[in-house]
Amino acid sequence: MGVTAVFILPLLLLGISGLLFIYQEVSRLWSKSAVQNKVVVLTDAISGLGKECARVFHAGGARLVLCGKNWERLETLYDALISVADPSKTFTPKLVLLDLSDVSCVPDVAKEILDCYGCVDILINNASMKVKGPAHKISLELDKKIMDANYFGPITLTKALLPDMISRRTGQIVLVNNIQGKLGIPFRTAYLTMTGVV
């Protein structure tokens, strides 16, 4: 029995390794085909999470619309994506200047986003505004600006892009939030309140 176990154990490990390899390859291929040729909008492509999403979606063949408040940082991201991309497998990203705290400009930006590729398949609302400070020292005006950037801005953009998704009977909306609204973190009152609302 000991000799049989010596032969079976390596074969069993080899079989498990092979299944794991196949699973990883199928997952890799599926993830690329899931976004290939899809129009993906990132509302804050210049943040840490936004940059990584842009990199992954661009490598997967998505048609990206990269939004952000800082044009120079958008161009830097654009250059980084283009420098490592295979032009035969990827699309050139479109750049759109977007400040969700100015809710009045959001409908015009939504039109500009739709003009990039004619539709939106995936909208990722990941933009947010954070302010640190004691609650009694943050002005009501700043609280309103945070609510505009983190709640009313994304809602306005989503409502502007939603009719296109409904008419095409396809589309996905992702709202990125965090758990900080459930925790008591000092000096984050306005931001934490907003995360609880969303």
Summary of the structure (lengths in Angstrom):
residues: 198
radius of gyration: 21.9
end to end distance: 61.4
largest distance: 77.9
contacts: 564
relative contact order: 0.12
helix: 61%
strand: 12%
